[in-house]
């Protein structure tokens, strides 16, 4: 029985690595996910911050749901060893220190997930002031992660 546990863990880890794919694919998928999230963030910003007169509840709610979907999609699987070097759609900007800061990274990732999920809930209410406040929290969580593990351009 004890011999089966390490084998099961090894098989699960191998399956996860196989699903994530080669380094270049991990980087490309990761970049795509964050670009998609950024596009939806811009939709909310345009309607809630920059031009509130254009606010559309359904559009903002859809964008918030898309951001939450990205946050909950398991992006951590796309940060395999070696993904701090290489090219996806463009050169990765992941700091090599990422792999030494797992606890901090987990904390900021969880903060992003919580903020994104709450934004989706708040966006469904249509309360623009609550959306704007929660949208700011999502932005703060993004900045925290960028400051911690992203090389500035």
Legacy VTK file of the C-alpha trace (Angstrom):
# vtk DataFile Version 3.0
C-alpha trace
ASCII
DATASET POLYDATA
POINTS 153 float
0.000 0.000 0.000
2.763 2.491 0.894
4.454 1.873 -2.460
1.305 2.892 -4.340
1.139 6.378 -2.814
4.451 7.626 -4.246
3.596 6.045 -7.607
0.223 7.795 -7.633
1.871 11.117 -6.834
4.464 10.554 -9.560
1.775 9.691 -12.105
-0.287 12.759 -11.166
2.749 15.032 -11.459
3.701 13.493 -14.801
0.154 13.882 -16.116
0.060 17.536 -15.039
3.387 18.260 -16.732
2.261 16.435 -19.868
-0.977 18.408 -20.005
0.862 21.708 -19.578
3.072 20.902 -22.554
6.506 22.063 -23.607
7.944 25.280 -22.191
7.066 27.353 -25.262
3.446 26.191 -25.141
3.168 26.929 -21.428
4.453 30.446 -22.032
2.184 30.980 -25.041
-0.933 29.722 -23.233
-0.071 31.824 -20.185
0.445 34.936 -22.301
-2.834 34.300 -24.107
-4.771 33.905 -20.860
-3.410 37.147 -19.439
-4.035 38.996 -22.711
-7.645 37.791 -22.653
-7.992 38.923 -19.028
-6.447 42.311 -19.890
-8.911 42.771 -22.759
-11.802 42.183 -20.371
-10.233 44.419 -17.726
-10.095 47.185 -20.331
-13.798 46.682 -21.113
-14.690 47.218 -17.476
-12.316 50.153 -17.100
-13.794 51.862 -20.141
-17.366 51.535 -18.853
-16.904 52.004 -15.129
-13.890 54.299 -14.780
-13.198 56.192 -18.002
-16.660 56.593 -19.548
-19.350 55.672 -17.023
-21.987 57.048 -19.366
-21.350 53.976 -21.564
-21.958 51.516 -18.710
-23.761 48.351 -19.761
-24.515 45.916 -16.941
-24.508 42.815 -19.157
-21.246 43.738 -20.848
-19.490 44.450 -17.556
-20.848 41.276 -15.976
-19.662 39.206 -18.950
-16.207 40.763 -18.745
-16.035 40.158 -14.986
-17.061 36.530 -15.503
-14.327 36.131 -18.124
-11.719 37.508 -15.712
-12.928 35.135 -12.991
-12.761 32.241 -15.461
-9.124 33.045 -16.215
-8.376 33.365 -12.497
-9.926 29.955 -11.824
-8.517 28.158 -14.851
-5.478 26.620 -13.183
-2.848 28.957 -14.613
-0.361 27.648 -12.081
0.132 24.602 -14.308
1.641 26.928 -16.925
4.539 27.951 -14.685
6.665 24.848 -15.091
10.385 24.789 -14.463
12.179 26.626 -17.240
9.285 28.907 -18.157
11.276 31.876 -16.889
13.230 31.553 -20.139
11.913 31.141 -23.623
9.454 32.539 -26.081
5.718 32.050 -26.326
4.107 34.707 -28.504
6.958 36.895 -27.285
9.821 36.594 -24.800
8.623 35.593 -21.339
8.821 38.245 -18.654
8.723 35.823 -15.722
11.459 36.581 -13.203
13.699 33.592 -12.396
13.030 34.303 -8.688
9.494 33.013 -9.249
10.671 29.508 -8.411
12.170 30.611 -5.091
9.088 32.607 -4.035
6.378 29.938 -4.225
4.710 30.942 -0.942
4.529 34.615 -1.924
3.343 33.708 -5.415
0.614 31.480 -3.990
-0.534 34.306 -1.735
-0.805 36.871 -4.567
-2.423 34.293 -6.882
-5.048 33.513 -4.240
-5.659 37.229 -3.750
-6.226 37.626 -7.499
-8.610 34.647 -7.565
-10.618 35.991 -4.632
-10.738 39.520 -6.073
-11.771 38.273 -9.522
-14.497 36.020 -8.120
-15.829 38.849 -5.982
-15.791 41.178 -9.009
-17.973 38.712 -10.902
-20.431 38.631 -7.996
-20.492 42.412 -7.631
-20.799 42.983 -11.388
-23.961 40.864 -11.399
-25.590 43.347 -9.002
-25.142 46.264 -11.382
-24.019 48.581 -8.560
-21.436 50.728 -10.354
-19.853 52.043 -7.140
-19.329 48.518 -5.785
-17.999 47.378 -9.166
-15.553 50.270 -9.292
-14.289 49.497 -5.775
-13.883 45.785 -6.470
-12.330 46.501 -9.865
-9.672 48.503 -8.004
-8.959 45.469 -5.826
-8.485 43.311 -8.909
-6.058 45.896 -10.270
-4.148 45.932 -6.989
-3.855 42.140 -7.066
-2.544 42.254 -10.637
0.039 44.883 -9.694
1.175 42.842 -6.675
1.864 39.865 -8.902
3.594 41.954 -11.577
5.819 43.597 -8.960
6.721 40.225 -7.481
7.415 38.064 -10.549
7.268 40.065 -13.780
10.208 41.699 -15.492
9.360 45.258 -16.434
9.589 46.140 -20.128
LINES 1 154
153 0 1 2 3 4 5 6 7 8 9 10 11 12 13 14 15 16 17 18 19 20 21 22 23 24 25 26 27 28 29 30 31 32 33 34 35 36 37 38 39 40 41 42 43 44 45 46 47 48 49 50 51 52 53 54 55 56 57 58 59 60 61 62 63 64 65 66 67 68 69 70 71 72 73 74 75 76 77 78 79 80 81 82 83 84 85 86 87 88 89 90 91 92 93 94 95 96 97 98 99 100 101 102 103 104 105 106 107 108 109 110 111 112 113 114 115 116 117 118 119 120 121 122 123 124 125 126 127 128 129 130 131 132 133 134 135 136 137 138 139 140 141 142 143 144 145 146 147 148 149 150 151 152
